[in-house]
Amino acid sequence: MPTEISLDLPLIDHHCHGVSPAELDYKGFQAMFSESYLPPPAGTSEFQKPLGLVIRRFCAPVLDLESLSSGEAYVARRLELGAAEVNRRFFAASGLERLLVDTGHRSNAIFSCEDMERVAGKPAHEIVRIEAVAEEVAKSGVSASEFPDAFAAALETRARNAAGLKTIVAYRTTFKIDQSAPSKADVIAAAGDWFRVAQGSGRWRLDNVDIVRHGLWIGAELCRARKFPLQAHVGFGDPDIYMHACDPTHFTDFIAAMEKWQVPVTLLHCYPFQREAGWLSEIFQNVYYDVGCVQNYTGPSSADIFGEALEMGKFTKQLYSSDAFGLSELYYLGQLLFRRGVKQRLDRWIAEDFCTVKEADEIVQLIASENARRIYPVGDA
């Protein structure tokens, strides 16, 4: 009988982004692991927070530096090795089986899904961001009356070889909106308003509630037809969100509608609502969730976050994610902190006689890859 949980198993990273090919200087590197739009206050750095600490602690040795080397020394060594070698090292050390890559955020600054497959050396599958496609269609020059059909057609085309769709409704309008499908006339009127404002300002960022609602429902119809999961950003993120209204319990009406359609809804990173996400996975058959990204940002406290995610949520509903963006370090840290956190929590369960090593191993395997493989069209390992 095994006496220890086995953590030497491949992971499906079900929510991640491309990494940057750029040779990042000290300022540029810090900007890649900050959620703020502004640099840190004068006299401080992004290395002076939990994520900065774990970069210095765990990533430095991968680059042949002493653990806890200074931020300046770390970036200097990164530049010395070059981005390609840095990326190669971190992906080689990450133990990933495959990546599901959201390509809709700052796509001009990071590798495409195809490039990520080459850089990571693992299969990569695209997750199409609904709002990004709406913005592309709006900027293409279609009229407001043409927009609903053009948007639906473009989304279907983009999703042809994808593994799922994603919405950032929480970012753009929060979850506290009418979650029913708007009429086509309402969508056309909203598109006209959006286009007039955007043409005057040159800013095409979608935050019109009716267009966002329309995107949810045409995306949902596509997910139902293709048997895709629909990913939904939850909680933690950029400074333009209203956190209290990004609680996924506000999304209950839409989740319930998707349950009737048998569309899995995967709630992403969820902080500080990981307990709410676990509860939703208990009451809805179609709800899945992860605590990706925030494990990196909480660093030494990441096992506590993982423990809260395990409090009620079904083992068959939790997914592994790094939500890494820009830096291959974030892929590496995501899996490292996941492995450390799950071991810490399940070792406690074993010691307190709640489960055996065998049951703990089964839980880890579900979260690491089996749950994702069951709901995403990615084939066998």
C-alpha positions as CSV (number, residue, x, y, z in Angstrom):
1,M,0.0,0.0,0.0
2,P,1.3,3.5,-0.8
3,T,2.2,5.6,2.2
4,E,2.3,9.0,0.5
5,I,0.1,10.9,-2.0
6,S,1.6,10.8,-5.5
7,L,1.9,14.3,-7.0
8,D,4.1,13.2,-9.9
9,L,1.2,13.3,-12.4
10,P,0.5,15.5,-15.5
11,L,-1.9,18.4,-15.3
12,I,-4.4,19.8,-17.8
13,D,-4.2,23.5,-17.4
14,H,-7.8,24.3,-18.4
15,H,-7.4,28.1,-18.2
16,C,-4.2,29.9,-19.3
17,H,-2.9,32.5,-21.7
18,G,0.1,32.9,-24.0
19,V,3.5,33.9,-22.7
20,S,5.5,36.9,-23.9
21,P,8.3,36.4,-26.5
22,A,9.8,39.8,-25.4
23,E,13.1,40.3,-23.6
24,L,11.6,42.0,-20.5
25,D,13.5,44.6,-18.5
26,Y,13.0,45.2,-14.8
27,K,10.0,47.5,-15.3
28,G,8.5,45.3,-18.1
29,F,8.9,42.1,-16.1
30,Q,7.1,43.6,-13.0
31,A,4.2,44.8,-15.2
32,M,3.6,41.2,-16.2
33,F,2.8,40.1,-12.7
34,S,0.7,43.0,-11.6
35,E,-3.1,43.3,-11.8
36,S,-2.8,47.1,-11.6
37,Y,-2.8,49.5,-14.5
38,L,-0.1,51.6,-12.7
39,P,3.4,50.8,-11.6
40,P,4.1,50.3,-7.8
41,P,4.7,53.4,-5.7
42,A,8.1,55.1,-5.9
43,G,10.6,53.2,-3.8
44,T,8.7,49.9,-3.9
45,S,8.5,47.0,-6.3
46,E,6.2,44.2,-7.4
47,F,8.7,41.8,-5.8
48,Q,7.5,43.0,-2.4
49,K,4.3,41.0,-2.3
50,P,3.5,37.2,-2.0
51,L,3.8,36.5,-5.7
52,G,7.1,38.4,-5.9
53,L,8.4,36.4,-3.0
54,V,7.6,33.0,-4.6
55,I,9.1,34.0,-7.9
56,R,12.4,34.8,-6.0
57,R,12.1,31.7,-3.8
58,F,11.1,29.0,-6.4
59,C,11.8,30.4,-9.8
60,A,15.3,31.7,-9.2
61,P,16.9,28.2,-8.9
62,V,15.4,27.2,-12.3
63,L,17.5,30.0,-13.7
64,D,20.6,28.8,-11.8
65,L,20.3,31.6,-9.2
66,E,20.4,31.3,-5.4
67,S,17.0,31.0,-3.9
68,L,15.6,34.4,-2.8
69,S,18.0,36.3,-5.1
70,S,17.0,40.0,-5.5
71,G,14.5,41.0,-8.1
72,E,17.2,43.0,-9.9
73,A,19.4,39.9,-10.1
74,Y,16.5,37.7,-11.2
75,V,15.6,40.0,-14.1
76,A,19.3,40.4,-15.1
77,R,19.7,36.6,-15.2
78,R,16.5,36.3,-17.2
79,L,17.8,38.7,-19.8
80,E,21.1,36.9,-19.9
81,L,19.5,33.6,-20.7
82,G,17.0,35.1,-23.1
83,A,13.2,34.6,-23.2
84,A,13.2,31.5,-25.3
85,E,15.5,29.6,-22.9
86,V,13.6,30.9,-19.9
87,N,10.3,29.7,-21.4
88,R,11.9,26.3,-22.3
89,R,13.1,25.8,-18.7
90,F,9.9,26.6,-17.0
91,F,7.7,24.6,-19.3
92,A,10.0,21.6,-19.1
93,A,9.8,21.7,-15.3
94,S,6.0,22.2,-15.1
95,G,4.7,18.6,-15.7
96,L,1.8,19.7,-17.9
97,E,-0.1,17.4,-20.2
98,R,-1.9,20.0,-22.3
99,L,-3.0,23.6,-22.3
100,L,-6.4,25.3,-22.9
101,V,-5.5,28.8,-24.0
102,D,-7.7,31.9,-23.8
103,T,-6.5,34.0,-26.8
104,G,-8.7,37.0,-26.3
105,H,-6.6,39.2,-23.9
106,R,-3.7,41.3,-25.3
107,S,-3.2,38.9,-28.1
108,N,-0.7,41.2,-29.9
109,A,1.7,40.9,-26.9
110,I,1.8,37.2,-26.3
111,F,2.2,33.9,-28.2
112,S,-0.8,32.5,-30.1
113,C,-2.3,29.2,-29.2
114,E,-0.4,27.5,-32.1
115,D,2.9,29.1,-30.9
116,M,2.1,28.0,-27.3
117,E,2.0,24.4,-28.4
118,R,5.4,24.8,-29.9
119,V,6.9,26.8,-26.9
120,A,5.4,24.5,-24.2
121,G,6.0,21.3,-26.2
122,K,2.5,20.1,-25.3
123,P,-0.9,20.0,-27.1
124,A,-2.7,23.4,-26.9
125,H,-6.4,24.0,-27.5
126,E,-8.0,27.4,-28.0
127,I,-10.7,28.9,-25.7
128,V,-12.5,31.7,-27.6
129,R,-13.3,34.8,-25.7
130,I,-16.9,35.9,-26.7
131,E,-16.5,39.6,-26.0
132,A,-13.2,39.8,-27.9
133,V,-15.0,38.4,-31.0
134,A,-17.8,41.0,-30.6
135,E,-15.2,43.8,-30.5
136,E,-13.5,42.4,-33.7
137,V,-16.8,42.3,-35.5
138,A,-17.8,45.8,-34.4
139,K,-14.5,47.2,-35.6
140,S,-14.8,45.5,-39.0
141,G,-17.3,48.1,-40.3
142,V,-20.6,46.2,-40.2
143,S,-23.7,48.2,-39.6
144,A,-25.7,47.9,-36.4
145,S,-28.4,46.0,-38.3
146,E,-25.9,43.5,-39.6
147,F,-24.1,43.1,-36.3
148,P,-26.2,40.3,-34.6
149,D,-25.9,37.9,-37.5
150,A,-22.2,38.9,-38.2
151,F,-21.3,38.3,-34.6
152,A,-23.0,34.9,-34.5
153,A,-21.3,33.8,-37.7
154,A,-17.8,35.1,-36.6
155,L,-18.1,33.3,-33.2
156,E,-19.1,30.0,-34.9
157,T,-16.1,30.4,-37.3
158,R,-13.6,31.2,-34.5
159,A,-14.9,28.2,-32.4
160,R,-14.6,25.7,-35.3
161,N,-11.3,24.2,-33.9
162,A,-11.7,25.4,-30.3
163,A,-12.3,23.5,-27.1
164,G,-14.6,26.0,-25.4
165,L,-15.8,29.5,-25.0
166,K,-15.2,32.1,-22.3
167,T,-17.1,35.1,-21.1
168,I,-15.8,38.1,-19.1
169,V,-19.3,39.4,-18.3
170,A,-18.1,39.9,-14.7
171,Y,-15.5,42.3,-15.9
172,R,-17.6,44.2,-18.3
173,T,-21.0,44.6,-16.6
174,T,-20.7,42.5,-13.4
175,F,-23.1,39.5,-12.8
176,K,-25.8,41.8,-11.4
177,I,-27.6,42.3,-14.7
178,D,-30.7,40.9,-16.4
179,Q,-29.5,37.5,-17.6
180,S,-32.2,36.8,-20.1
181,A,-31.6,36.9,-23.8
182,P,-32.3,40.4,-25.4
183,S,-34.4,40.7,-28.5
184,K,-32.7,41.2,-31.9
185,A,-34.2,44.7,-32.0
186,D,-32.7,45.5,-28.7
187,V,-29.3,44.2,-29.8
188,I,-29.4,46.3,-33.0
189,A,-30.3,49.4,-31.0
190,A,-27.5,48.7,-28.5
191,A,-25.0,48.1,-31.4
192,G,-26.0,51.5,-32.9
193,D,-25.3,53.2,-29.5
194,W,-22.1,51.4,-29.1
195,F,-20.8,52.1,-32.6
196,R,-21.6,55.9,-32.3
197,V,-19.7,56.2,-29.1
198,A,-16.8,54.1,-30.2
199,Q,-16.4,55.9,-33.5
200,G,-16.2,59.1,-31.7
201,S,-13.7,57.9,-29.1
202,G,-11.8,55.3,-31.0
203,R,-12.3,52.9,-28.1
204,W,-14.2,49.7,-28.9
205,R,-14.2,48.1,-25.5
206,L,-17.5,46.3,-25.0
207,D,-19.4,47.2,-21.9
208,N,-22.9,47.6,-23.3
209,V,-25.2,45.3,-21.2
210,D,-27.5,44.3,-24.1
211,I,-24.6,43.3,-26.3
212,V,-22.9,41.4,-23.5
213,R,-26.2,39.6,-22.7
214,H,-26.5,38.7,-26.4
215,G,-23.0,37.3,-26.4
216,L,-23.8,35.1,-23.5
217,W,-26.8,33.5,-25.2
218,I,-25.3,33.0,-28.7
219,G,-22.2,31.6,-27.0
220,A,-24.4,29.4,-24.9
221,E,-26.2,28.1,-28.0
222,L,-22.9,27.3,-29.6
223,C,-21.7,25.5,-26.5
224,R,-24.9,23.5,-26.4
225,A,-24.5,22.5,-30.1
226,R,-20.8,21.7,-29.8
227,K,-20.9,20.2,-26.3
228,F,-18.4,22.9,-25.1
229,P,-18.0,24.2,-21.5
230,L,-18.6,27.9,-21.1
231,Q,-15.9,29.5,-19.0
232,A,-16.8,32.5,-16.8
233,H,-14.4,34.9,-15.2
234,V,-15.2,35.3,-11.5
235,G,-14.0,37.8,-8.9
236,F,-10.3,38.7,-8.7
237,G,-8.9,40.7,-11.7
238,D,-8.2,44.1,-13.1
239,P,-9.0,47.3,-11.1
240,D,-12.0,48.2,-13.2
241,I,-14.2,45.5,-11.7
242,Y,-16.8,46.0,-8.9
243,M,-15.8,43.0,-6.8
244,H,-19.0,42.7,-4.7
245,A,-21.0,42.2,-7.9
246,C,-18.6,39.6,-9.3
247,D,-19.7,37.0,-6.8
248,P,-20.9,34.1,-8.9
249,T,-24.0,33.6,-6.8
250,H,-25.3,36.7,-8.7
251,F,-25.0,34.5,-11.9
252,T,-27.4,31.9,-10.6
253,D,-30.2,32.5,-13.2
254,F,-27.9,32.0,-16.1
255,I,-26.2,29.0,-14.5
256,A,-29.7,27.5,-13.9
257,A,-30.6,28.1,-17.6
258,M,-27.3,26.4,-18.7
259,E,-28.1,23.4,-16.4
260,K,-31.3,22.8,-18.4
261,W,-29.2,23.0,-21.6
262,Q,-26.6,20.7,-20.1
263,V,-23.9,23.2,-20.7
264,P,-21.0,23.0,-18.2
265,V,-20.2,26.4,-16.7
266,T,-16.6,26.6,-15.4
267,L,-16.0,29.4,-12.8
268,L,-12.5,30.7,-13.1
269,H,-10.1,31.5,-10.2
270,C,-13.1,32.7,-8.1
271,Y,-11.2,34.6,-5.3
272,P,-12.5,35.7,-2.9
273,F,-15.6,33.7,-3.8
274,Q,-14.0,30.2,-3.8
275,R,-16.5,29.0,-1.1
276,E,-19.4,30.4,-3.1
277,A,-18.1,28.6,-6.2
278,G,-17.8,25.3,-4.2
279,W,-21.4,25.7,-3.0
280,L,-22.6,26.3,-6.6
281,S,-20.9,23.1,-7.7
282,E,-22.8,21.3,-5.0
283,I,-26.3,22.5,-6.0
284,F,-25.9,22.7,-9.8
285,Q,-25.0,19.7,-11.9
286,N,-23.2,21.8,-14.5
287,V,-21.0,24.0,-12.3
288,Y,-17.2,23.4,-12.2
289,Y,-14.6,25.8,-10.7
290,D,-10.9,26.4,-10.1
291,V,-8.7,28.6,-7.9
292,G,-6.1,29.3,-10.5
293,C,-4.1,32.5,-10.7
294,V,-4.9,33.4,-7.1
295,Q,-2.7,30.6,-5.8
296,N,0.2,32.4,-7.4
297,Y,-0.9,35.8,-6.0
298,T,-1.3,34.5,-2.5
299,G,1.9,32.5,-2.5
300,P,2.6,31.2,1.0
301,S,-1.1,31.3,1.8
302,S,-2.2,29.5,-1.4
303,A,-2.8,26.2,0.5
304,D,-5.4,28.0,2.6
305,I,-7.2,29.1,-0.5
306,F,-7.1,25.6,-1.9
307,G,-8.4,24.3,1.5
308,E,-11.4,26.6,1.3
309,A,-12.1,25.5,-2.2
310,L,-12.2,21.9,-0.9
311,E,-14.5,22.6,2.0
312,M,-17.8,21.8,0.2
313,G,-17.1,21.5,-3.5
314,K,-17.4,18.1,-5.1
315,F,-14.1,16.5,-6.0
316,T,-15.6,15.8,-9.5
317,K,-16.1,19.5,-10.1
318,Q,-12.8,21.2,-9.3
319,L,-10.3,21.8,-12.1
320,Y,-6.6,22.7,-12.3
321,S,-5.7,26.1,-13.7
322,S,-2.7,28.4,-13.6
323,D,-4.4,31.4,-15.4
324,A,-0.8,32.2,-16.4
325,F,-0.4,35.2,-18.6
326,G,2.8,36.6,-20.1
327,L,5.3,34.8,-17.9
328,S,6.3,31.2,-18.1
329,E,7.1,31.6,-14.4
330,L,3.4,31.7,-13.7
331,Y,2.8,28.4,-15.4
332,Y,5.6,26.9,-13.2
333,L,4.4,28.4,-10.0
334,G,0.8,27.5,-10.7
335,Q,1.6,23.8,-10.8
336,L,4.1,24.0,-8.0
337,L,1.8,25.7,-5.6
338,F,-1.1,23.4,-6.6
339,R,1.0,20.3,-5.9
340,R,2.2,21.7,-2.5
341,G,-1.2,23.0,-1.5
342,V,-3.1,19.8,-2.3
343,K,-0.5,17.7,-0.5
344,Q,-0.7,19.9,2.6
345,R,-4.5,19.7,2.8
346,L,-4.9,16.0,1.9
347,D,-2.0,15.0,4.2
348,R,-4.0,16.6,7.0
349,W,-7.1,14.6,6.0
350,I,-5.1,11.4,6.1
351,A,-3.6,12.2,9.4
352,E,-7.0,13.0,10.9
353,D,-8.4,9.7,9.5
354,F,-10.8,11.3,7.0
355,C,-9.4,9.3,4.1
356,T,-6.7,6.9,3.0
357,V,-3.8,7.6,0.7
358,K,-5.7,5.8,-2.0
359,E,-8.7,8.1,-1.7
360,A,-6.5,11.2,-1.6
361,D,-4.7,10.0,-4.8
362,E,-8.1,9.7,-6.5
363,I,-9.1,13.2,-5.5
364,V,-5.8,14.6,-6.9
365,Q,-6.2,12.8,-10.2
366,L,-9.7,14.2,-10.6
367,I,-8.7,17.7,-10.1
368,A,-5.4,17.4,-12.0
369,S,-6.8,16.1,-15.3
370,E,-9.7,13.7,-15.2
371,N,-12.5,16.3,-14.6
372,A,-11.2,18.5,-17.4
373,R,-10.9,15.6,-19.8
374,R,-14.5,14.6,-19.1
375,I,-16.0,18.0,-20.0
376,Y,-13.6,19.5,-22.6
377,P,-13.3,17.9,-26.1
378,V,-9.6,17.3,-25.8
379,G,-9.3,13.5,-26.2
380,D,-7.4,11.1,-24.1
381,A,-4.0,11.7,-22.6
